[in-house]
Amino acid sequence: MATEAKRSKVGDGLEVSPLQNFLQWCNTVGLVLSNKVCVSKEGTVAEYGMLAKDDIEEGEVLFTIPRSALLHHQTTKVSALLEKERSCLESSSGWVPLLVALLYEYTSSQSHWRPYLSLWTNFKTLDHPMFWSKEERDRLLRGTGIPEAVDRDLANIQREYTDVVLPFITKHPDLWDPDTHTLELYTQLVAFVMAYSFQEPQEEDEDDDDDDDEEKAPNPPMMVPMADMLNHVSNHNANLEFTPDSLKMVCVRPIHKGEEVFNTYGQMANWQLLHMYGFTEPYESNSNDTADIPVTNLYKVATQGIQSDLDRQLMEEKWEMLSEMMQEKGAFVFGKQGCLTDTELHTVLKVLCMSKDEFSEFKENEGWEEDDEEDEISLAFSNEGLPKLKANWKWLLHEAACLTLRSYGDEEEEGKTEGVKSDQALMEDKKAFKGLSSRQQNALQVRCGQKSVLHRLMELTKS
């Protein structure tokens, strides 16, 4: 693994910081930075960030990055080899070519990208949950879905490294060394790509057949120096634009002198931000927060109180058909304004509440029926429409939300001893909140955000 970046020296013996070295490198590669902004670790919400040195108007370009300054498998020193043997680097993630390139560039003292990569001397400072102990993840993030996502990530990373990366780098000992380019470093670089890479939006092809449901593979990730310095908030003030020759960070609303410049990573709930980037927004200010209700929870609720074998058999048949229809969609997503997966939820509730005759007709039509208007379904499962749902649908949703809340360990809250605060009380107690570690604070932000969505759903669907 690369050693900690050393400060380089200029002629008079003065040391140059990694940031200064990076900014000098930016000049050499043609990256143009506006004189109205600066990069700093002071006055930013986390680590490096960008600050306005002057008032900035909407539409102003903050910096321009030529495509030659982007780091991906086609711009690295080993690009020819990666292209020649690309069939050996195929994987489900699609990230292996970039990661193998980063393994080489990050540990090469002669790398063209060294001034950029030297800004990160230890990727564990990103503090993704994948770097937490399993015990800590399971304890602090229980019920959020993050522990399960991290377990899948780590299993996939190990499989990808063992089956694809290790055989490849072993074939090329002049460029890679398994003792240096270890699974540990590979895992850290995965976190680096998760947190800092960008994907170019897919181009719309006018010749595409609208009836073709086959999705295009997403563009591979790439590292974008300078753009990855900007921190994220949902209410951002800058946006990265892609052009054939360059990438530009453009101001999307006025920024006052002294304010931080924020990009957006997309519409990200706090659990997604913590999982992929290692941080959260204050949950009340994150307009994109969501909570999942597993489809299995609806089934568990629907089977409660079934007495006869015939009714139980009917419910099992319904569930078997729904499982085939839902395929990999294992949960319904609720946001602050209602259900974001409303058409799927509409179908599941309708089937679970069908009579025997209705379900027989449904089966005869192989699940096909007259489609309800999408706008009507969307309204029905919005915060405005949820209280007006059929009573049995509301009951199912209410009880499924209750069951989901229990997965956080909320059933223990009533029995908590005096002095042990609930999540909401802990969030509202500023002194107690500040006394928490950063991991505890981030986990609390995630839990409170998800629970608030579920509590609102329970309020909207109570009898």
Contacts in CASP RR format, 6 or more apart in sequence:
PFRMAT RR
TARGET T0000
AUTHOR 0000-0000-0000
METHOD contacts of the structure
MODEL  1
MATEAKRSKVGDGLEVSPLQNFLQWCNTVGLVLSNKVCVSKEGTVAEYGM
LAKDDIEEGEVLFTIPRSALLHHQTTKVSALLEKERSCLESSSGWVPLLV
ALLYEYTSSQSHWRPYLSLWTNFKTLDHPMFWSKEERDRLLRGTGIPEAV
DRDLANIQREYTDVVLPFITKHPDLWDPDTHTLELYTQLVAFVMAYSFQE
PQEEDEDDDDDDDEEKAPNPPMMVPMADMLNHVSNHNANLEFTPDSLKMV
CVRPIHKGEEVFNTYGQMANWQLLHMYGFTEPYESNSNDTADIPVTNLYK
VATQGIQSDLDRQLMEEKWEMLSEMMQEKGAFVFGKQGCLTDTELHTVLK
VLCMSKDEFSEFKENEGWEEDDEEDEISLAFSNEGLPKLKANWKWLLHEA
ACLTLRSYGDEEEEGKTEGVKSDQALMEDKKAFKGLSSRQQNALQVRCGQ
KSVLHRLMELTKS
1 107 0 8 1.000
1 180 0 8 1.000
1 182 0 8 1.000
1 184 0 8 1.000
1 185 0 8 1.000
2 106 0 8 1.000
2 107 0 8 1.000
2 117 0 8 1.000
2 121 0 8 1.000
4 121 0 8 1.000
4 122 0 8 1.000
5 18 0 8 1.000
5 118 0 8 1.000
5 119 0 8 1.000
5 121 0 8 1.000
7 15 0 8 1.000
7 16 0 8 1.000
7 17 0 8 1.000
7 18 0 8 1.000
8 15 0 8 1.000
8 16 0 8 1.000
8 21 0 8 1.000
9 15 0 8 1.000
9 16 0 8 1.000
10 16 0 8 1.000
16 24 0 8 1.000
18 115 0 8 1.000
18 118 0 8 1.000
18 119 0 8 1.000
19 39 0 8 1.000
19 41 0 8 1.000
19 48 0 8 1.000
19 119 0 8 1.000
21 115 0 8 1.000
21 118 0 8 1.000
22 115 0 8 1.000
22 116 0 8 1.000
22 118 0 8 1.000
22 119 0 8 1.000
22 225 0 8 1.000
23 33 0 8 1.000
23 39 0 8 1.000
24 115 0 8 1.000
25 115 0 8 1.000
25 116 0 8 1.000
26 33 0 8 1.000
26 69 0 8 1.000
26 225 0 8 1.000
26 226 0 8 1.000
29 66 0 8 1.000
29 68 0 8 1.000
29 69 0 8 1.000
29 225 0 8 1.000
30 66 0 8 1.000
30 69 0 8 1.000
31 63 0 8 1.000
31 64 0 8 1.000
31 65 0 8 1.000
31 66 0 8 1.000
31 69 0 8 1.000
31 225 0 8 1.000
31 226 0 8 1.000
32 63 0 8 1.000
32 64 0 8 1.000
33 62 0 8 1.000
33 63 0 8 1.000
33 226 0 8 1.000
34 56 0 8 1.000
34 60 0 8 1.000
34 61 0 8 1.000
34 62 0 8 1.000
34 63 0 8 1.000
35 53 0 8 1.000
35 54 0 8 1.000
36 52 0 8 1.000
36 53 0 8 1.000
36 54 0 8 1.000
36 55 0 8 1.000
36 56 0 8 1.000
36 60 0 8 1.000
36 62 0 8 1.000
37 50 0 8 1.000
37 51 0 8 1.000
37 52 0 8 1.000
37 53 0 8 1.000
37 56 0 8 1.000
37 62 0 8 1.000
37 63 0 8 1.000
37 261 0 8 1.000
38 50 0 8 1.000
38 51 0 8 1.000
38 53 0 8 1.000
39 48 0 8 1.000
39 49 0 8 1.000
39 50 0 8 1.000
39 51 0 8 1.000
39 226 0 8 1.000
39 229 0 8 1.000
40 48 0 8 1.000
40 49 0 8 1.000
40 50 0 8 1.000
40 51 0 8 1.000
41 47 0 8 1.000
41 48 0 8 1.000
41 49 0 8 1.000
43 51 0 8 1.000
43 260 0 8 1.000
44 50 0 8 1.000
44 51 0 8 1.000
44 231 0 8 1.000
44 260 0 8 1.000
45 231 0 8 1.000
45 260 0 8 1.000
46 231 0 8 1.000
46 279 0 8 1.000
47 125 0 8 1.000
47 231 0 8 1.000
48 119 0 8 1.000
48 229 0 8 1.000
49 229 0 8 1.000
49 230 0 8 1.000
49 231 0 8 1.000
49 260 0 8 1.000
49 261 0 8 1.000
50 62 0 8 1.000
50 229 0 8 1.000
50 230 0 8 1.000
50 260 0 8 1.000
50 261 0 8 1.000
51 258 0 8 1.000
51 259 0 8 1.000
51 260 0 8 1.000
51 261 0 8 1.000
52 255 0 8 1.000
52 256 0 8 1.000
52 257 0 8 1.000
52 258 0 8 1.000
52 259 0 8 1.000
52 260 0 8 1.000
52 261 0 8 1.000
53 257 0 8 1.000
53 258 0 8 1.000
54 257 0 8 1.000
55 254 0 8 1.000
55 255 0 8 1.000
55 256 0 8 1.000
55 257 0 8 1.000
56 62 0 8 1.000
56 251 0 8 1.000
56 254 0 8 1.000
56 255 0 8 1.000
56 261 0 8 1.000
57 251 0 8 1.000
57 254 0 8 1.000
58 251 0 8 1.000
58 252 0 8 1.000
58 253 0 8 1.000
58 254 0 8 1.000
59 250 0 8 1.000
59 251 0 8 1.000
59 252 0 8 1.000
60 250 0 8 1.000
60 251 0 8 1.000
61 248 0 8 1.000
61 249 0 8 1.000
61 250 0 8 1.000
61 251 0 8 1.000
62 238 0 8 1.000
62 249 0 8 1.000
62 250 0 8 1.000
62 251 0 8 1.000
62 261 0 8 1.000
63 226 0 8 1.000
63 227 0 8 1.000
63 248 0 8 1.000
63 249 0 8 1.000
64 246 0 8 1.000
64 247 0 8 1.000
64 248 0 8 1.000
65 224 0 8 1.000
65 225 0 8 1.000
65 226 0 8 1.000
65 227 0 8 1.000
65 246 0 8 1.000
65 247 0 8 1.000
65 248 0 8 1.000
66 245 0 8 1.000
66 246 0 8 1.000
67 245 0 8 1.000
67 246 0 8 1.000
67 247 0 8 1.000
68 75 0 8 1.000
69 225 0 8 1.000
70 222 0 8 1.000
70 223 0 8 1.000
70 224 0 8 1.000
70 225 0 8 1.000
70 247 0 8 1.000
71 101 0 8 1.000
71 102 0 8 1.000
71 105 0 8 1.000
71 113 0 8 1.000
71 116 0 8 1.000
71 222 0 8 1.000
71 223 0 8 1.000
71 224 0 8 1.000
71 225 0 8 1.000
72 97 0 8 1.000
72 98 0 8 1.000
72 101 0 8 1.000
72 220 0 8 1.000
72 221 0 8 1.000
72 222 0 8 1.000
72 223 0 8 1.000
73 79 0 8 1.000
73 82 0 8 1.000
73 83 0 8 1.000
73 97 0 8 1.000
73 98 0 8 1.000
73 100 0 8 1.000
73 101 0 8 1.000
73 220 0 8 1.000
74 82 0 8 1.000
74 83 0 8 1.000
76 82 0 8 1.000
76 101 0 8 1.000
76 104 0 8 1.000
76 105 0 8 1.000
76 113 0 8 1.000
77 104 0 8 1.000
77 105 0 8 1.000
77 108 0 8 1.000
77 111 0 8 1.000
77 112 0 8 1.000
78 100 0 8 1.000
78 101 0 8 1.000
78 104 0 8 1.000
78 175 0 8 1.000
79 101 0 8 1.000
81 172 0 8 1.000
81 175 0 8 1.000
82 89 0 8 1.000
82 97 0 8 1.000
82 100 0 8 1.000
82 101 0 8 1.000
85 168 0 8 1.000
86 97 0 8 1.000
88 164 0 8 1.000
88 167 0 8 1.000
88 168 0 8 1.000
89 96 0 8 1.000
89 97 0 8 1.000
89 100 0 8 1.000
89 164 0 8 1.000
89 168 0 8 1.000
90 96 0 8 1.000
90 164 0 8 1.000
91 160 0 8 1.000
91 164 0 8 1.000
92 156 0 8 1.000
92 160 0 8 1.000
93 156 0 8 1.000
93 160 0 8 1.000
94 220 0 8 1.000
95 190 0 8 1.000
95 193 0 8 1.000
95 220 0 8 1.000
95 221 0 8 1.000
96 160 0 8 1.000
96 164 0 8 1.000
96 165 0 8 1.000
97 220 0 8 1.000
98 193 0 8 1.000
98 197 0 8 1.000
98 220 0 8 1.000
98 221 0 8 1.000
98 222 0 8 1.000
98 223 0 8 1.000
99 165 0 8 1.000
99 186 0 8 1.000
99 189 0 8 1.000
99 190 0 8 1.000
99 193 0 8 1.000
100 165 0 8 1.000
100 168 0 8 1.000
100 169 0 8 1.000
100 176 0 8 1.000
102 117 0 8 1.000
102 189 0 8 1.000
102 192 0 8 1.000
102 193 0 8 1.000
102 223 0 8 1.000
103 165 0 8 1.000
103 169 0 8 1.000
103 176 0 8 1.000
103 181 0 8 1.000
103 185 0 8 1.000
103 186 0 8 1.000
103 189 0 8 1.000
104 111 0 8 1.000
104 175 0 8 1.000
104 176 0 8 1.000
104 181 0 8 1.000
105 111 0 8 1.000
105 112 0 8 1.000
105 113 0 8 1.000
105 114 0 8 1.000
105 117 0 8 1.000
106 117 0 8 1.000
106 185 0 8 1.000
106 189 0 8 1.000
107 180 0 8 1.000
107 181 0 8 1.000
107 185 0 8 1.000
108 114 0 8 1.000
111 117 0 8 1.000
116 223 0 8 1.000
116 225 0 8 1.000
120 192 0 8 1.000
123 188 0 8 1.000
123 189 0 8 1.000
123 191 0 8 1.000
123 192 0 8 1.000
124 131 0 8 1.000
124 188 0 8 1.000
124 191 0 8 1.000
126 191 0 8 1.000
126 192 0 8 1.000
126 195 0 8 1.000
126 277 0 8 1.000
126 278 0 8 1.000
127 278 0 8 1.000
127 279 0 8 1.000
127 438 0 8 1.000
127 439 0 8 1.000
128 191 0 8 1.000
128 194 0 8 1.000
128 195 0 8 1.000
128 274 0 8 1.000
128 275 0 8 1.000
128 276 0 8 1.000
128 277 0 8 1.000
128 278 0 8 1.000
129 137 0 8 1.000
129 141 0 8 1.000
129 146 0 8 1.000
129 147 0 8 1.000
129 150 0 8 1.000
129 274 0 8 1.000
129 275 0 8 1.000
129 278 0 8 1.000
130 150 0 8 1.000
130 153 0 8 1.000
130 154 0 8 1.000
130 187 0 8 1.000
130 191 0 8 1.000
131 191 0 8 1.000
132 140 0 8 1.000
132 439 0 8 1.000
134 147 0 8 1.000
134 151 0 8 1.000
136 439 0 8 1.000
137 146 0 8 1.000
137 147 0 8 1.000
137 150 0 8 1.000
138 147 0 8 1.000
140 439 0 8 1.000
140 440 0 8 1.000
140 443 0 8 1.000
141 147 0 8 1.000
141 274 0 8 1.000
141 443 0 8 1.000
141 446 0 8 1.000
141 447 0 8 1.000
142 407 0 8 1.000
142 408 0 8 1.000
142 409 0 8 1.000
143 407 0 8 1.000
143 408 0 8 1.000
143 409 0 8 1.000
143 447 0 8 1.000
143 450 0 8 1.000
144 271 0 8 1.000
144 408 0 8 1.000
144 443 0 8 1.000
144 446 0 8 1.000
144 447 0 8 1.000
144 450 0 8 1.000
145 271 0 8 1.000
145 292 0 8 1.000
146 271 0 8 1.000
146 274 0 8 1.000
146 275 0 8 1.000
146 446 0 8 1.000
149 275 0 8 1.000
150 275 0 8 1.000
153 190 0 8 1.000
154 187 0 8 1.000
157 183 0 8 1.000
157 186 0 8 1.000
157 187 0 8 1.000
157 190 0 8 1.000
158 183 0 8 1.000
161 183 0 8 1.000
161 186 0 8 1.000
161 187 0 8 1.000
162 183 0 8 1.000
165 186 0 8 1.000
166 178 0 8 1.000
169 175 0 8 1.000
169 176 0 8 1.000
169 177 0 8 1.000
169 178 0 8 1.000
169 181 0 8 1.000
170 176 0 8 1.000
170 178 0 8 1.000
193 221 0 8 1.000
193 223 0 8 1.000
194 276 0 8 1.000
194 277 0 8 1.000
195 276 0 8 1.000
195 277 0 8 1.000
195 278 0 8 1.000
196 223 0 8 1.000
196 228 0 8 1.000
197 221 0 8 1.000
197 222 0 8 1.000
197 223 0 8 1.000
197 224 0 8 1.000
197 228 0 8 1.000
198 221 0 8 1.000
198 222 0 8 1.000
198 223 0 8 1.000
198 224 0 8 1.000
198 227 0 8 1.000
198 228 0 8 1.000
198 240 0 8 1.000
199 218 0 8 1.000
199 219 0 8 1.000
199 220 0 8 1.000
199 221 0 8 1.000
199 222 0 8 1.000
200 219 0 8 1.000
200 222 0 8 1.000
200 242 0 8 1.000
201 219 0 8 1.000
201 242 0 8 1.000
202 216 0 8 1.000
202 218 0 8 1.000
202 219 0 8 1.000
224 240 0 8 1.000
224 247 0 8 1.000
226 249 0 8 1.000
227 240 0 8 1.000
227 247 0 8 1.000
227 249 0 8 1.000
227 263 0 8 1.000
230 238 0 8 1.000
230 249 0 8 1.000
230 261 0 8 1.000
230 262 0 8 1.000
230 263 0 8 1.000
231 260 0 8 1.000
231 262 0 8 1.000
231 263 0 8 1.000
232 262 0 8 1.000
232 263 0 8 1.000
232 264 0 8 1.000
232 265 0 8 1.000
232 266 0 8 1.000
232 268 0 8 1.000
232 273 0 8 1.000
232 277 0 8 1.000
233 262 0 8 1.000
233 264 0 8 1.000
233 281 0 8 1.000
233 285 0 8 1.000
234 264 0 8 1.000
234 266 0 8 1.000
234 267 0 8 1.000
234 268 0 8 1.000
234 281 0 8 1.000
234 285 0 8 1.000
234 286 0 8 1.000
234 287 0 8 1.000
234 288 0 8 1.000
235 262 0 8 1.000
235 285 0 8 1.000
235 287 0 8 1.000
236 252 0 8 1.000
236 262 0 8 1.000
236 263 0 8 1.000
236 264 0 8 1.000
237 251 0 8 1.000
237 252 0 8 1.000
237 253 0 8 1.000
237 254 0 8 1.000
237 255 0 8 1.000
237 259 0 8 1.000
237 261 0 8 1.000
237 262 0 8 1.000
238 249 0 8 1.000
238 250 0 8 1.000
238 251 0 8 1.000
238 252 0 8 1.000
238 255 0 8 1.000
238 261 0 8 1.000
238 262 0 8 1.000
238 263 0 8 1.000
239 249 0 8 1.000
239 250 0 8 1.000
239 252 0 8 1.000
239 263 0 8 1.000
239 264 0 8 1.000
240 247 0 8 1.000
240 248 0 8 1.000
240 249 0 8 1.000
240 250 0 8 1.000
240 263 0 8 1.000
241 247 0 8 1.000
241 248 0 8 1.000
241 249 0 8 1.000
241 250 0 8 1.000
249 261 0 8 1.000
249 263 0 8 1.000
251 261 0 8 1.000
255 261 0 8 1.000
265 273 0 8 1.000
265 276 0 8 1.000
265 277 0 8 1.000
266 288 0 8 1.000
267 288 0 8 1.000
268 276 0 8 1.000
268 288 0 8 1.000
269 286 0 8 1.000
269 288 0 8 1.000
269 289 0 8 1.000
269 290 0 8 1.000
270 280 0 8 1.000
270 281 0 8 1.000
270 283 0 8 1.000
270 286 0 8 1.000
270 289 0 8 1.000
270 445 0 8 1.000
270 446 0 8 1.000
270 449 0 8 1.000
270 450 0 8 1.000
271 290 0 8 1.000
271 446 0 8 1.000
271 450 0 8 1.000
273 279 0 8 1.000
273 280 0 8 1.000
273 281 0 8 1.000
273 286 0 8 1.000
274 280 0 8 1.000
274 442 0 8 1.000
274 443 0 8 1.000
274 445 0 8 1.000
274 446 0 8 1.000
278 442 0 8 1.000
279 442 0 8 1.000
280 286 0 8 1.000
280 441 0 8 1.000
280 442 0 8 1.000
280 445 0 8 1.000
280 446 0 8 1.000
281 445 0 8 1.000
282 445 0 8 1.000
283 289 0 8 1.000
283 427 0 8 1.000
283 445 0 8 1.000
283 446 0 8 1.000
283 448 0 8 1.000
283 449 0 8 1.000
283 452 0 8 1.000
284 452 0 8 1.000
286 449 0 8 1.000
287 336 0 8 1.000
289 335 0 8 1.000
289 336 0 8 1.000
289 449 0 8 1.000
289 450 0 8 1.000
289 452 0 8 1.000
289 453 0 8 1.000
290 333 0 8 1.000
290 334 0 8 1.000
290 335 0 8 1.000
290 340 0 8 1.000
290 450 0 8 1.000
290 453 0 8 1.000
291 333 0 8 1.000
291 334 0 8 1.000
291 335 0 8 1.000
291 404 0 8 1.000
291 449 0 8 1.000
291 450 0 8 1.000
291 451 0 8 1.000
291 453 0 8 1.000
291 454 0 8 1.000
291 457 0 8 1.000
292 331 0 8 1.000
292 332 0 8 1.000
292 333 0 8 1.000
292 334 0 8 1.000
292 404 0 8 1.000
292 450 0 8 1.000
293 331 0 8 1.000
293 332 0 8 1.000
293 334 0 8 1.000
293 397 0 8 1.000
293 400 0 8 1.000
293 401 0 8 1.000
293 404 0 8 1.000
293 454 0 8 1.000
293 457 0 8 1.000
294 330 0 8 1.000
294 331 0 8 1.000
294 404 0 8 1.000
295 322 0 8 1.000
295 326 0 8 1.000
295 329 0 8 1.000
295 330 0 8 1.000
295 331 0 8 1.000
295 332 0 8 1.000
295 348 0 8 1.000
296 330 0 8 1.000
297 400 0 8 1.000
297 403 0 8 1.000
297 404 0 8 1.000
298 332 0 8 1.000
298 348 0 8 1.000
298 349 0 8 1.000
298 352 0 8 1.000
298 396 0 8 1.000
298 397 0 8 1.000
298 400 0 8 1.000
299 315 0 8 1.000
299 319 0 8 1.000
299 322 0 8 1.000
299 352 0 8 1.000
300 400 0 8 1.000
300 403 0 8 1.000
301 396 0 8 1.000
301 399 0 8 1.000
301 400 0 8 1.000
301 403 0 8 1.000
302 315 0 8 1.000
302 352 0 8 1.000
302 396 0 8 1.000
303 312 0 8 1.000
303 315 0 8 1.000
304 399 0 8 1.000
306 312 0 8 1.000
306 315 0 8 1.000
314 356 0 8 1.000
314 359 0 8 1.000
315 352 0 8 1.000
317 359 0 8 1.000
317 363 0 8 1.000
318 351 0 8 1.000
318 352 0 8 1.000
318 354 0 8 1.000
318 359 0 8 1.000
321 351 0 8 1.000
321 362 0 8 1.000
321 363 0 8 1.000
321 367 0 8 1.000
322 347 0 8 1.000
322 348 0 8 1.000
322 351 0 8 1.000
322 352 0 8 1.000
325 347 0 8 1.000
325 367 0 8 1.000
326 344 0 8 1.000
326 348 0 8 1.000
329 341 0 8 1.000
329 344 0 8 1.000
331 341 0 8 1.000
332 339 0 8 1.000
332 341 0 8 1.000
332 344 0 8 1.000
332 345 0 8 1.000
332 348 0 8 1.000
333 339 0 8 1.000
333 340 0 8 1.000
333 341 0 8 1.000
334 340 0 8 1.000
334 453 0 8 1.000
334 454 0 8 1.000
334 457 0 8 1.000
335 453 0 8 1.000
336 453 0 8 1.000
336 456 0 8 1.000
337 382 0 8 1.000
337 383 0 8 1.000
338 381 0 8 1.000
338 382 0 8 1.000
338 383 0 8 1.000
338 386 0 8 1.000
338 457 0 8 1.000
339 345 0 8 1.000
339 381 0 8 1.000
339 382 0 8 1.000
342 377 0 8 1.000
342 378 0 8 1.000
342 380 0 8 1.000
342 381 0 8 1.000
343 374 0 8 1.000
343 377 0 8 1.000
345 381 0 8 1.000
346 372 0 8 1.000
346 377 0 8 1.000
346 380 0 8 1.000
346 381 0 8 1.000
349 393 0 8 1.000
349 396 0 8 1.000
349 397 0 8 1.000
351 359 0 8 1.000
351 362 0 8 1.000
352 396 0 8 1.000
353 390 0 8 1.000
353 392 0 8 1.000
353 393 0 8 1.000
353 396 0 8 1.000
354 362 0 8 1.000
362 369 0 8 1.000
379 385 0 8 1.000
380 386 0 8 1.000
380 388 0 8 1.000
380 389 0 8 1.000
381 389 0 8 1.000
383 456 0 8 1.000
383 460 0 8 1.000
386 394 0 8 1.000
386 397 0 8 1.000
386 457 0 8 1.000
386 460 0 8 1.000
386 461 0 8 1.000
387 394 0 8 1.000
387 460 0 8 1.000
387 461 0 8 1.000
389 397 0 8 1.000
389 461 0 8 1.000
391 463 0 8 1.000
394 461 0 8 1.000
394 462 0 8 1.000
394 463 0 8 1.000
395 461 0 8 1.000
395 463 0 8 1.000
397 457 0 8 1.000
397 461 0 8 1.000
398 457 0 8 1.000
398 458 0 8 1.000
398 461 0 8 1.000
398 462 0 8 1.000
398 463 0 8 1.000
401 454 0 8 1.000
401 457 0 8 1.000
401 458 0 8 1.000
401 461 0 8 1.000
402 458 0 8 1.000
404 454 0 8 1.000
405 451 0 8 1.000
405 454 0 8 1.000
405 455 0 8 1.000
405 458 0 8 1.000
408 447 0 8 1.000
408 450 0 8 1.000
408 451 0 8 1.000
410 451 0 8 1.000
413 422 0 8 1.000
416 422 0 8 1.000
421 429 0 8 1.000
421 432 0 8 1.000
423 444 0 8 1.000
423 447 0 8 1.000
423 448 0 8 1.000
423 451 0 8 1.000
424 448 0 8 1.000
424 451 0 8 1.000
426 432 0 8 1.000
426 433 0 8 1.000
426 436 0 8 1.000
426 444 0 8 1.000
427 433 0 8 1.000
427 444 0 8 1.000
427 445 0 8 1.000
427 448 0 8 1.000
433 441 0 8 1.000
433 444 0 8 1.000
436 444 0 8 1.000
END
